[in-house]
Amino acid sequence: MKENFKVFDKAKDIPNEWNDFCKDNFFMQKDRLEFLENVNPCNQKYYIVYNKENIEACFVMFPFKYEFDKHIKVNVKLIFLPVSVADPGIVAKPNSKELYKCLKKIKGIKLILSTSEDFKLINGIKFEGNPNCRLDIKWNDLDQYLNSMRTKYRSQMKEILRKREKLDIRILKDNSKEFTNEIYQLYMQVMSNVDYVLETLNIEFFRNNFSKTMVYEVDKKPKAFMQFIENDKKIICEFCGFDYKDRDKFDLYKNTLLGVVIYAIENGYKEIDVGQSAEMTKMKFGAYLEPKYSWIFYDGSKICNKILEYILLDKNTHKEKCNYNIFKKSSNIK
């Protein structure tokens, strides 16, 4: 029986129709997938699922040992991008029967990360993932942004701005030449201080030609950076780094966030995708939470499926997130 999908080992071999189907997902474009192959090779494969001649799904998959909690690590086939951003590594029509048939033919446990609410998977087990943070840009200048805030949060923002005055801020003209190992070590400090990461990227990722890098310096020494993408009318925050010993002295992390907000306002952007970590801090800048979901697909015995459901049971019981009332006119900024 003829397969309803095609598999490619190299992104350069993917047909151009992939790009058209995945046009709204920045890192799912062929040239970026080729770049990720070079800087983060992880035996990734590329699948196109068809319904007759029409595409129903495109996804990236690679083997991975996933940590469901501190005591449970499972070998899975991970459907995700080889870089930890908020967009998923799959674009698919909801409840696609052809995607279901394809996943059934792939051995092992399939884990899909970071999908939106409209993604549906036949016979999949759904659980809550880390929410993404988004900020709608509604202001013409920084003063409007600050004046739209309630007194408490405006005062906090002014304190961040006061510390910002002690920092020299510049945008690198050429990441390939100017993103030094000294800047990279700020990212490595962050990686060594987080509980769990899917991957640690090498310096070559940050020397890409599709991102802007905003660097914060004191006496010509880098203290923090934020790397982000300009994608149409939206900014996508990727990764940051900062010097932990001076983090509080200069409010480094908050200043990297504020720097992107100021840049977006000054350059006419409509939205910032601020990423999936430190939600409470980002909400104090006015961001709202966008739910994200993960899915398990395992065509095994009923007993195995029940065990998986039991493991994931607490994943669907997140603590209620605090909804900060940042702005004067509305408690919900979306």
C-alpha positions as a LaTeX table, in Angstrom:
\begin{tabular}{lrrr}
\hline
Residue & $x$ (\AA) & $y$ (\AA) & $z$ (\AA) \\
\hline
Met1 & 0.00 & 0.00 & 0.00 \\
Lys2 & 1.34 & 3.42 & $-0.96$ \\
Glu3 & 2.38 & 5.59 & 1.98 \\
Asn4 & 0.46 & 8.84 & 2.52 \\
Phe5 & 3.61 & 10.69 & 3.61 \\
Lys6 & 7.15 & 11.46 & 2.50 \\
Val7 & 10.24 & 11.68 & 4.72 \\
Phe8 & 13.31 & 13.82 & 4.04 \\
Asp9 & 16.66 & 13.56 & 5.81 \\
Lys10 & 17.84 & 17.00 & 4.70 \\
Ala11 & 15.94 & 20.29 & 4.67 \\
Lys12 & 17.47 & 21.19 & 1.30 \\
Asp13 & 15.56 & 18.25 & $-0.25$ \\
Ile14 & 12.14 & 19.39 & 1.00 \\
Pro15 & 9.90 & 20.56 & $-1.89$ \\
Asn16 & 8.98 & 24.24 & $-2.00$ \\
Glu17 & 5.32 & 23.47 & $-1.29$ \\
Trp18 & 6.41 & 22.97 & 2.34 \\
Asn19 & 7.19 & 26.70 & 2.66 \\
Asp20 & 3.77 & 27.68 & 1.34 \\
Phe21 & 1.97 & 25.39 & 3.79 \\
Cys22 & 4.11 & 26.56 & 6.74 \\
Lys23 & 4.27 & 30.25 & 5.77 \\
Asp24 & 3.09 & 31.54 & 9.17 \\
Asn25 & 5.76 & 29.65 & 11.14 \\
Phe26 & 9.12 & 31.47 & 10.96 \\
Phe27 & 11.44 & 28.57 & 11.84 \\
Met28 & 9.54 & 26.05 & 9.70 \\
Gln29 & 10.84 & 27.69 & 6.52 \\
Lys30 & 13.37 & 25.62 & 4.59 \\
Asp31 & 16.34 & 28.01 & 4.87 \\
Arg32 & 15.94 & 28.26 & 8.67 \\
Leu33 & 15.62 & 24.47 & 8.99 \\
Glu34 & 18.84 & 24.12 & 6.98 \\
Phe35 & 20.51 & 26.59 & 9.34 \\
Leu36 & 19.31 & 24.60 & 12.38 \\
Glu37 & 20.69 & 21.40 & 10.83 \\
Asn38 & 24.12 & 23.02 & 10.80 \\
Val39 & 24.10 & 24.58 & 14.27 \\
Asn40 & 22.01 & 21.99 & 16.15 \\
Pro41 & 22.09 & 18.62 & 14.38 \\
Cys42 & 19.91 & 16.11 & 16.25 \\
Asn43 & 19.04 & 13.53 & 13.58 \\
Gln44 & 15.98 & 15.56 & 12.62 \\
Lys45 & 13.67 & 14.27 & 9.88 \\
Tyr46 & 11.06 & 16.18 & 7.89 \\
Tyr47 & 7.64 & 14.71 & 7.16 \\
Ile48 & 5.03 & 15.83 & 4.64 \\
Val49 & 1.61 & 14.17 & 5.01 \\
Tyr50 & $-0.71$ & 14.13 & 2.01 \\
Asn51 & $-4.40$ & 13.65 & 1.36 \\
Lys52 & $-4.18$ & 12.60 & $-2.28$ \\
Glu53 & $-2.22$ & 15.51 & $-3.81$ \\
Asn54 & $-2.88$ & 18.04 & $-1.07$ \\
Ile55 & $-0.72$ & 18.61 & 2.01 \\
Glu56 & $-2.45$ & 17.97 & 5.35 \\
Ala57 & 0.56 & 18.27 & 7.67 \\
Cys58 & 4.26 & 19.09 & 7.80 \\
Phe59 & 6.40 & 18.33 & 10.84 \\
Val60 & 9.96 & 18.02 & 12.14 \\
Met61 & 10.78 & 15.01 & 14.31 \\
Phe62 & 13.88 & 13.76 & 16.12 \\
Pro63 & 14.71 & 11.24 & 18.90 \\
Phe64 & 14.85 & 12.70 & 22.40 \\
Lys65 & 14.89 & 11.62 & 26.06 \\
Tyr66 & 12.13 & 13.78 & 27.52 \\
Glu67 & 11.89 & 14.53 & 31.25 \\
Phe68 & 8.22 & 14.48 & 32.25 \\
Asp69 & 9.29 & 15.12 & 35.84 \\
Lys70 & 12.45 & 14.63 & 37.90 \\
His71 & 11.87 & 10.89 & 38.20 \\
Ile72 & 10.46 & 10.01 & 34.78 \\
Lys73 & 12.53 & 10.26 & 31.61 \\
Val74 & 11.16 & 8.62 & 28.46 \\
Asn75 & 12.66 & 8.04 & 25.02 \\
Val76 & 10.27 & 9.71 & 22.56 \\
Lys77 & 10.05 & 10.81 & 18.96 \\
Leu78 & 9.85 & 14.56 & 19.58 \\
Ile79 & 7.83 & 16.66 & 17.13 \\
Phe80 & 9.25 & 20.09 & 17.77 \\
Leu81 & 11.72 & 22.54 & 16.31 \\
Pro82 & 15.42 & 21.98 & 17.14 \\
Val83 & 15.34 & 25.33 & 18.95 \\
Ser84 & 13.23 & 26.26 & 21.98 \\
Val85 & 10.87 & 28.89 & 20.64 \\
Ala86 & 7.13 & 29.24 & 21.16 \\
Asp87 & 6.09 & 28.05 & 17.69 \\
Pro88 & 5.54 & 24.30 & 17.24 \\
Gly89 & 7.43 & 22.00 & 14.91 \\
Ile90 & 4.23 & 20.99 & 13.17 \\
Val91 & 1.68 & 22.67 & 10.91 \\
Ala92 & $-1.43$ & 20.57 & 10.33 \\
Lys93 & $-5.10$ & 20.63 & 9.56 \\
Pro94 & $-7.18$ & 19.91 & 12.72 \\
Asn95 & $-8.19$ & 16.27 & 13.30 \\
Ser96 & $-6.36$ & 15.12 & 10.18 \\
Lys97 & $-7.04$ & 11.44 & 9.51 \\
Glu98 & $-3.97$ & 11.33 & 7.30 \\
Leu99 & $-1.75$ & 12.64 & 10.10 \\
Tyr100 & $-3.24$ & 9.99 & 12.40 \\
Lys101 & $-2.40$ & 7.26 & 9.84 \\
Cys102 & 1.14 & 8.60 & 9.48 \\
Leu103 & 1.83 & 8.70 & 13.24 \\
Lys104 & 0.48 & 5.16 & 13.63 \\
Lys105 & 3.15 & 3.93 & 11.21 \\
Ile106 & 5.99 & 5.55 & 13.17 \\
Lys107 & 7.15 & 3.29 & 16.01 \\
Gly108 & 7.39 & 4.51 & 19.57 \\
Ile109 & 5.91 & 7.34 & 21.62 \\
Lys110 & 5.38 & 10.57 & 19.71 \\
Leu111 & 5.43 & 13.80 & 21.72 \\
Ile112 & 4.25 & 17.08 & 20.15 \\
Leu113 & 5.13 & 20.31 & 21.98 \\
Ser114 & 3.85 & 23.89 & 21.99 \\
Thr115 & 0.68 & 23.61 & 19.91 \\
Ser116 & $-2.09$ & 26.21 & 19.92 \\
Glu117 & $-5.68$ & 25.67 & 21.00 \\
Asp118 & $-6.90$ & 24.99 & 17.46 \\
Phe119 & $-4.58$ & 21.99 & 16.97 \\
Lys120 & $-6.46$ & 18.69 & 17.29 \\
Leu121 & $-5.04$ & 15.16 & 17.09 \\
Ile122 & $-7.16$ & 12.03 & 16.68 \\
Asn123 & $-6.54$ & 9.59 & 19.59 \\
Gly124 & $-3.91$ & 11.89 & 21.10 \\
Ile125 & $-3.52$ & 12.59 & 24.83 \\
Lys126 & $-3.54$ & 16.35 & 25.42 \\
Phe127 & $-1.96$ & 18.17 & 28.36 \\
Glu128 & $-1.11$ & 21.76 & 29.24 \\
Gly129 & 2.29 & 23.12 & 28.30 \\
Asn130 & 4.02 & 26.33 & 29.32 \\
Pro131 & 1.98 & 29.33 & 28.14 \\
Asn132 & 3.48 & 31.81 & 25.73 \\
Cys133 & 3.60 & 35.53 & 26.57 \\
Arg134 & 2.45 & 38.12 & 24.03 \\
Leu135 & 2.32 & 41.90 & 24.20 \\
Asp136 & 0.13 & 44.00 & 21.91 \\
Ile137 & 1.78 & 47.32 & 21.06 \\
Lys138 & $-0.85$ & 50.09 & 21.27 \\
Trp139 & 1.31 & 53.12 & 22.00 \\
Asn140 & 3.01 & 55.75 & 19.85 \\
Asp141 & 5.87 & 56.45 & 22.25 \\
Leu142 & 7.36 & 55.44 & 25.59 \\
Asp143 & 5.50 & 58.16 & 27.52 \\
Gln144 & 2.15 & 56.83 & 26.29 \\
Tyr145 & 3.16 & 53.32 & 27.38 \\
Leu146 & 4.16 & 54.50 & 30.86 \\
Asn147 & 1.13 & 56.77 & 31.30 \\
Ser148 & $-1.23$ & 53.93 & 30.41 \\
Met149 & $-0.04$ & 52.03 & 33.50 \\
Arg150 & $-1.40$ & 52.14 & 37.00 \\
Thr151 & 0.77 & 54.03 & 39.47 \\
Lys152 & 2.41 & 50.98 & 41.07 \\
Tyr153 & 3.60 & 49.50 & 37.79 \\
Arg154 & 4.58 & 52.85 & 36.30 \\
Ser155 & 6.81 & 53.45 & 39.33 \\
Gln156 & 8.44 & 50.04 & 38.86 \\
Met157 & 9.05 & 50.79 & 35.19 \\
Lys158 & 10.62 & 54.15 & 36.00 \\
Glu159 & 13.01 & 52.41 & 38.39 \\
Ile160 & 14.04 & 50.06 & 35.56 \\
Leu161 & 14.53 & 53.10 & 33.31 \\
Arg162 & 16.67 & 54.77 & 35.98 \\
Lys163 & 19.02 & 51.76 & 35.94 \\
Arg164 & 18.89 & 51.69 & 32.13 \\
Glu165 & 20.63 & 55.09 & 32.12 \\
Lys166 & 23.75 & 53.39 & 33.52 \\
Leu167 & 23.91 & 51.01 & 30.55 \\
Asp168 & 25.33 & 51.59 & 27.08 \\
Ile169 & 22.99 & 49.92 & 24.59 \\
Arg170 & 23.78 & 49.02 & 21.01 \\
Ile171 & 22.50 & 46.70 & 18.28 \\
Leu172 & 25.14 & 44.57 & 16.60 \\
Lys173 & 25.59 & 45.39 & 12.92 \\
Asp174 & 26.81 & 41.89 & 12.01 \\
Asn175 & 26.13 & 38.94 & 14.32 \\
Ser176 & 28.62 & 36.74 & 12.48 \\
Lys177 & 31.49 & 39.09 & 13.35 \\
Glu178 & 30.36 & 40.86 & 16.52 \\
Phe179 & 28.66 & 38.16 & 18.60 \\
Thr180 & 31.71 & 37.32 & 20.70 \\
Asn181 & 32.37 & 34.49 & 23.11 \\
Glu182 & 32.15 & 37.06 & 25.92 \\
Ile183 & 28.52 & 37.78 & 24.93 \\
Tyr184 & 27.82 & 34.07 & 24.47 \\
Gln185 & 28.94 & 33.32 & 28.04 \\
Leu186 & 26.06 & 35.50 & 29.28 \\
Tyr187 & 23.67 & 33.02 & 27.62 \\
Met188 & 25.57 & 30.14 & 29.22 \\
Gln189 & 25.12 & 31.76 & 32.64 \\
Val190 & 21.35 & 31.68 & 32.09 \\
Met191 & 21.49 & 28.04 & 30.96 \\
Ser192 & 23.40 & 27.05 & 34.10 \\
Asn193 & 20.78 & 28.69 & 36.32 \\
Val194 & 17.56 & 27.18 & 34.94 \\
Asp195 & 15.97 & 23.95 & 36.15 \\
Tyr196 & 15.41 & 22.27 & 32.79 \\
Val197 & 16.21 & 23.03 & 29.15 \\
Leu198 & 15.50 & 21.12 & 25.96 \\
Glu199 & 18.81 & 22.14 & 24.41 \\
Thr200 & 21.83 & 24.37 & 24.85 \\
Leu201 & 22.68 & 26.14 & 21.62 \\
Asn202 & 26.23 & 26.69 & 20.44 \\
Ile203 & 27.62 & 30.10 & 19.59 \\
Glu204 & 27.05 & 29.61 & 15.85 \\
Phe205 & 23.29 & 29.85 & 16.36 \\
Phe206 & 23.65 & 33.40 & 17.70 \\
Arg207 & 25.83 & 34.38 & 14.75 \\
Asn208 & 22.86 & 33.98 & 12.40 \\
Asn209 & 21.86 & 36.58 & 9.79 \\
Phe210 & 18.11 & 36.72 & 10.54 \\
Ser211 & 18.14 & 38.11 & 14.10 \\
Lys212 & 18.96 & 41.41 & 15.74 \\
Thr213 & 21.09 & 41.40 & 18.89 \\
Met214 & 20.70 & 44.21 & 21.43 \\
Val215 & 23.70 & 44.33 & 23.78 \\
Tyr216 & 23.87 & 46.12 & 27.15 \\
Glu217 & 27.33 & 47.20 & 28.31 \\
Val218 & 29.05 & 48.87 & 31.24 \\
Asp219 & 32.53 & 50.30 & 30.59 \\
Lys220 & 32.53 & 48.45 & 27.23 \\
Lys221 & 31.98 & 45.10 & 28.99 \\
Pro222 & 28.84 & 43.19 & 27.91 \\
Lys223 & 26.44 & 42.67 & 30.80 \\
Ala224 & 23.33 & 41.42 & 28.97 \\
Phe225 & 21.85 & 40.84 & 25.54 \\
Met226 & 18.53 & 40.05 & 23.89 \\
Gln227 & 18.32 & 38.45 & 20.46 \\
Phe228 & 15.07 & 38.87 & 18.53 \\
Ile229 & 13.52 & 38.49 & 15.08 \\
Glu230 & 11.61 & 41.09 & 13.10 \\
Asn231 & 8.83 & 39.19 & 11.32 \\
Asp232 & 6.43 & 41.43 & 9.41 \\
Lys233 & 4.66 & 43.54 & 12.10 \\
Lys234 & 5.73 & 41.25 & 14.94 \\
Ile235 & 8.88 & 40.87 & 17.01 \\
Ile236 & 9.81 & 37.38 & 18.20 \\
Cys237 & 12.08 & 37.25 & 21.23 \\
Glu238 & 14.48 & 34.33 & 20.99 \\
Phe239 & 17.14 & 34.17 & 23.69 \\
Cys240 & 18.84 & 36.41 & 26.19 \\
Gly241 & 21.79 & 36.32 & 28.52 \\
Phe242 & 23.00 & 38.37 & 31.43 \\
Asp243 & 25.68 & 38.61 & 34.09 \\
Tyr244 & 24.15 & 37.18 & 37.27 \\
Lys245 & 26.42 & 39.05 & 39.64 \\
Asp246 & 25.15 & 42.39 & 38.25 \\
Arg247 & 21.62 & 41.25 & 37.46 \\
Asp248 & 19.90 & 43.14 & 40.26 \\
Lys249 & 22.24 & 46.13 & 40.28 \\
Phe250 & 21.17 & 47.05 & 36.72 \\
Asp251 & 17.86 & 45.12 & 36.53 \\
Leu252 & 19.43 & 43.39 & 33.55 \\
Tyr253 & 16.69 & 40.94 & 32.64 \\
Lys254 & 13.94 & 43.53 & 32.93 \\
Asn255 & 16.00 & 45.98 & 30.92 \\
Thr256 & 16.39 & 43.47 & 28.08 \\
Leu257 & 12.58 & 43.16 & 28.01 \\
Leu258 & 12.03 & 46.91 & 28.20 \\
Gly259 & 14.57 & 47.43 & 25.43 \\
Val260 & 12.52 & 45.27 & 23.06 \\
Val261 & 9.31 & 47.08 & 24.04 \\
Ile262 & 10.91 & 50.47 & 23.33 \\
Tyr263 & 12.32 & 49.20 & 20.03 \\
Ala264 & 8.89 & 47.86 & 18.99 \\
Ile265 & 7.14 & 51.14 & 19.85 \\
Glu266 & 9.73 & 53.29 & 18.07 \\
Asn267 & 9.71 & 51.13 & 14.92 \\
Gly268 & 5.96 & 50.67 & 14.52 \\
Tyr269 & 5.58 & 47.00 & 15.41 \\
Lys270 & 2.14 & 45.76 & 16.49 \\
Glu271 & 3.03 & 42.77 & 18.66 \\
Ile272 & 5.84 & 41.14 & 20.60 \\
Asp273 & 6.06 & 37.38 & 21.09 \\
Val274 & 7.91 & 37.53 & 24.42 \\
Gly275 & 8.39 & 33.77 & 24.90 \\
Gln276 & 7.47 & 31.03 & 27.35 \\
Ser277 & 9.51 & 31.66 & 30.49 \\
Ala278 & 9.27 & 34.11 & 33.42 \\
Glu279 & 5.56 & 34.76 & 32.80 \\
Met280 & 5.01 & 36.77 & 35.98 \\
Thr281 & 7.74 & 39.25 & 35.12 \\
Lys282 & 6.53 & 39.64 & 31.53 \\
Met283 & 2.94 & 40.18 & 32.64 \\
Lys284 & 4.11 & 43.19 & 34.63 \\
Phe285 & 5.17 & 44.70 & 31.30 \\
Gly286 & 1.61 & 44.21 & 30.02 \\
Ala287 & 1.94 & 40.80 & 28.36 \\
Tyr288 & $-0.95$ & 38.33 & 28.33 \\
Leu289 & $-0.76$ & 34.54 & 28.39 \\
Glu290 & $-1.44$ & 32.49 & 25.29 \\
Pro291 & $-2.22$ & 28.83 & 26.22 \\
Lys292 & 0.04 & 26.17 & 24.74 \\
Tyr293 & $-0.55$ & 22.44 & 24.69 \\
Ser294 & 1.40 & 19.23 & 24.23 \\
Trp295 & 0.17 & 15.94 & 22.84 \\
Ile296 & 1.22 & 12.33 & 23.31 \\
Phe297 & 0.45 & 9.79 & 20.59 \\
Tyr298 & 1.19 & 6.14 & 21.28 \\
Asp299 & $-0.52$ & 3.37 & 19.38 \\
Gly300 & 0.21 & 0.74 & 22.01 \\
Ser301 & $-1.76$ & $-1.39$ & 24.43 \\
Lys302 & $-4.58$ & 0.05 & 26.51 \\
Ile303 & $-2.49$ & $-0.53$ & 29.64 \\
Cys304 & 0.42 & 1.55 & 28.26 \\
Asn305 & $-1.95$ & 4.31 & 27.26 \\
Lys306 & $-3.48$ & 4.36 & 30.74 \\
Ile307 & $-0.01$ & 4.60 & 32.29 \\
Leu308 & 0.80 & 7.57 & 30.03 \\
Glu309 & $-2.47$ & 9.25 & 30.99 \\
Tyr310 & $-1.66$ & 8.73 & 34.68 \\
Ile311 & 1.84 & 10.24 & 34.25 \\
Leu312 & 0.35 & 13.28 & 32.53 \\
Leu313 & $-2.59$ & 13.73 & 34.91 \\
Asp314 & $-0.90$ & 16.42 & 37.01 \\
Lys315 & 0.21 & 18.25 & 33.86 \\
Asn316 & $-3.40$ & 19.33 & 33.39 \\
Thr317 & $-3.64$ & 20.77 & 36.91 \\
His318 & $-1.62$ & 23.96 & 36.74 \\
Lys319 & $-1.90$ & 26.54 & 39.45 \\
Glu320 & $-4.04$ & 29.48 & 38.48 \\
Lys321 & $-1.94$ & 32.28 & 37.01 \\
Cys322 & $-2.07$ & 35.73 & 38.57 \\
Asn323 & $-3.71$ & 38.27 & 36.26 \\
Tyr324 & $-1.99$ & 41.57 & 36.99 \\
Asn325 & $-4.12$ & 44.66 & 36.42 \\
Ile326 & $-1.34$ & 46.68 & 34.79 \\
Phe327 & $-3.22$ & 49.26 & 32.80 \\
Lys328 & $-5.64$ & 51.94 & 33.91 \\
Lys329 & $-8.61$ & 51.35 & 31.64 \\
Ser330 & $-8.84$ & 47.55 & 31.55 \\
Ser331 & $-7.83$ & 44.53 & 33.59 \\
Asn332 & $-7.46$ & 42.53 & 30.35 \\
Ile333 & $-5.16$ & 44.14 & 27.80 \\
Lys334 & $-5.73$ & 41.68 & 25.01 \\
\hline
\end{tabular}
